[in-house]
Amino acid sequence: MKPLVFAPLAIVVALSGLFAWSLLRGGDPALVPSPLINKPTPAFNLPAVPGLASVPGLSSADLRRGHVTVVNYFASWCLPCRAENPLLLELAHDKDLAAKGVKLVGLDYKDEPAAARSYLKDDGNPYAAIGDDSKGLTFINWGSYGVPETYVVRGDGIIAYKLVGPLDPAALKTKLIPHIEAAMKQG
């Protein structure tokens, strides 16, 4: 037999080994690096979710108003987004952070307005402002991978931190809050 007959099998075995190694080597799959850390937020100007009374839209200029902003990408159809919503409500009502000017805002990704309104009415709206990213272009410009994702933005509009995946109590306490506090010291 010719050695080339075994080439496809060798490639499959090599790729399987590489896949197994990457799964078994450990690490946190939520630690997806962002090229935008320590860089300005991408320019955007998103309208409010249609029909969502008294919740304004969001723009990159809103993230440069001198206070730390937590930006959360969500969608009504995203089950992990729904799971993290109680923690976002807790964060939004944190009196210490509010006294320091920290704001929580949302970017609604590829959602139907009626579904977004229903979700926020049923589960609670933690956001001071929500940009309607129904086309998903801002999502791409932020370098996002999926929903939910949460960013900490300094008062000068510089992205300080990115959390991929749903927020849980441990991540809130050991990751998000420390990065919010660090961003407040940086500007």
C-alpha positions as CSV (number, residue, x, y, z in Angstrom):
1,M,0.0,0.0,0.0
2,K,1.0,3.5,-0.6
3,P,1.7,5.8,2.4
4,L,-0.7,8.5,1.0
5,V,-3.6,6.2,1.7
6,F,-3.1,6.8,5.4
7,A,-2.7,10.6,5.2
8,P,-6.4,11.4,5.8
9,L,-6.4,9.1,8.9
10,A,-3.2,10.7,10.2
11,I,-4.8,14.1,9.8
12,V,-8.0,13.1,11.7
13,V,-5.9,11.5,14.5
14,A,-3.7,14.7,14.8
15,L,-6.7,17.0,14.8
16,S,-8.5,14.8,17.4
17,G,-5.4,14.9,19.6
18,L,-5.1,18.7,19.3
19,F,-8.8,19.0,20.2
20,A,-8.5,16.7,23.2
21,W,-5.4,18.5,24.4
22,S,-7.1,21.9,24.2
23,L,-10.1,20.5,26.2
24,L,-8.0,18.9,28.9
25,R,-5.3,21.6,29.4
26,G,-7.7,23.5,31.7
27,G,-8.2,27.2,31.9
28,D,-11.3,29.3,31.9
29,P,-13.2,29.3,28.6
30,A,-14.8,32.7,29.6
31,L,-11.4,34.3,29.4
32,V,-11.6,35.4,25.8
33,P,-9.2,38.3,25.3
34,S,-10.5,41.5,23.8
35,P,-8.3,43.7,21.6
36,L,-10.3,46.7,22.9
37,I,-9.2,46.5,26.5
38,N,-7.5,49.9,27.3
39,K,-8.9,51.4,24.1
40,P,-11.8,53.7,23.5
41,T,-15.3,52.2,22.9
42,P,-16.2,52.0,19.3
43,A,-18.3,54.9,18.0
44,F,-22.0,54.1,18.0
45,N,-25.3,55.8,18.3
46,L,-28.2,53.4,18.9
47,P,-31.8,54.4,19.3
48,A,-34.0,53.3,22.2
49,V,-35.9,50.1,22.0
50,P,-39.1,51.1,20.2
51,G,-42.0,51.4,22.7
52,L,-39.9,51.1,25.8
53,A,-41.1,54.1,27.7
54,S,-38.7,56.4,29.6
55,V,-35.6,54.3,28.7
56,P,-33.3,56.3,26.4
57,G,-31.1,54.9,23.7
58,L,-27.3,54.8,24.0
59,S,-24.3,56.2,22.3
60,S,-20.5,56.1,22.7
61,A,-20.7,59.8,23.9
62,D,-22.8,58.6,26.8
63,L,-19.9,56.4,27.9
64,R,-17.5,59.5,28.2
65,R,-19.4,61.5,30.8
66,G,-16.9,61.1,33.6
67,H,-18.4,58.1,35.4
68,V,-17.8,54.4,35.2
69,T,-20.4,52.6,33.1
70,V,-21.1,48.8,33.1
71,V,-22.3,47.9,29.6
72,N,-24.2,44.6,29.3
73,Y,-25.0,42.9,26.0
74,F,-28.2,41.0,26.3
75,A,-31.2,39.6,24.3
76,S,-34.7,38.4,25.3
77,W,-34.1,35.1,23.6
78,C,-30.9,34.4,25.5
79,L,-31.5,32.1,28.5
80,P,-28.1,32.9,30.2
81,C,-29.1,36.6,29.9
82,R,-32.3,35.8,31.8
83,A,-30.4,33.9,34.4
84,E,-28.0,36.8,35.1
85,N,-30.8,39.4,35.2
86,P,-31.4,39.2,39.0
87,L,-27.7,40.0,39.6
88,L,-27.8,42.9,37.2
89,L,-30.9,44.2,39.1
90,E,-28.8,43.9,42.3
91,L,-25.9,45.7,40.7
92,A,-28.2,48.5,39.4
93,H,-29.7,49.0,42.9
94,D,-26.3,49.0,44.7
95,K,-26.5,52.2,46.6
96,D,-22.7,52.4,47.1
97,L,-22.0,52.2,43.4
98,A,-24.8,54.5,42.5
99,A,-23.4,57.1,45.0
100,K,-20.1,56.9,43.1
101,G,-21.9,57.5,39.8
102,V,-21.6,54.0,38.4
103,K,-24.3,53.4,35.7
104,L,-25.6,50.1,34.2
105,V,-26.6,50.3,30.6
106,G,-27.7,47.6,28.1
107,L,-27.2,46.9,24.4
108,D,-30.1,44.8,23.1
109,Y,-28.7,42.4,20.5
110,K,-30.8,41.3,17.4
111,D,-34.1,41.4,19.3
112,E,-37.7,42.0,18.4
113,P,-38.8,45.2,20.2
114,A,-42.0,43.5,21.6
115,A,-39.9,40.6,22.9
116,A,-37.4,42.9,24.6
117,R,-40.2,45.0,26.2
118,S,-41.9,41.8,27.5
119,Y,-38.7,40.4,28.9
120,L,-37.8,43.6,30.7
121,K,-41.4,44.0,32.0
122,D,-41.5,40.4,33.3
123,D,-38.0,40.0,34.6
124,G,-37.2,43.6,35.6
125,N,-35.2,46.3,33.8
126,P,-31.8,47.0,35.4
127,Y,-30.7,49.4,32.7
128,A,-30.6,53.2,32.8
129,A,-30.4,53.3,29.0
130,I,-30.6,50.6,26.3
131,G,-29.3,50.8,22.8
132,D,-31.3,48.8,20.2
133,D,-28.6,46.9,18.2
134,S,-31.2,45.1,16.1
135,K,-28.8,44.8,13.1
136,G,-25.9,43.6,15.3
137,L,-23.3,46.0,13.8
138,T,-22.3,47.6,17.1
139,F,-22.0,44.1,18.5
140,I,-19.4,43.3,15.8
141,N,-17.5,46.6,16.4
142,W,-17.3,45.8,20.1
143,G,-15.6,42.5,19.2
144,S,-18.3,40.6,21.0
145,Y,-18.6,36.8,20.7
146,G,-22.1,36.1,22.0
147,V,-24.6,37.2,24.6
148,P,-24.4,37.9,27.4
149,E,-21.2,39.9,27.6
150,T,-20.4,42.6,30.2
151,Y,-17.9,45.5,29.9
152,V,-16.6,48.0,32.4
153,V,-16.0,51.3,30.8
154,R,-14.0,54.1,32.5
155,G,-15.4,57.6,32.7
156,D,-13.2,58.6,29.8
157,G,-14.8,56.0,27.5
158,I,-11.9,53.5,27.7
159,I,-12.9,49.8,28.0
160,A,-11.3,48.5,31.2
161,Y,-12.7,45.0,31.4
162,K,-14.7,42.4,29.5
163,L,-16.6,39.5,31.1
164,V,-17.7,36.8,28.6
165,G,-20.8,34.8,29.5
166,P,-23.4,35.1,32.2
167,L,-22.7,36.9,35.4
168,D,-22.9,34.7,38.5
169,P,-22.5,35.6,42.2
170,A,-18.8,34.6,42.2
171,A,-18.0,36.5,39.1
172,L,-19.9,39.6,40.4
173,K,-17.9,39.5,43.7
174,T,-14.4,38.5,42.4
175,K,-14.3,39.9,38.9
176,L,-16.8,42.6,38.0
177,I,-16.9,44.6,41.3
178,P,-13.1,44.7,41.6
179,H,-12.8,45.9,38.0
180,I,-15.5,48.5,38.5
181,E,-13.6,49.8,41.6
182,A,-10.3,49.8,39.7
183,A,-11.9,51.7,36.8
184,M,-13.2,54.3,39.3
185,K,-9.6,54.9,40.5
186,Q,-8.3,55.2,36.9
187,G,-10.7,57.9,35.7
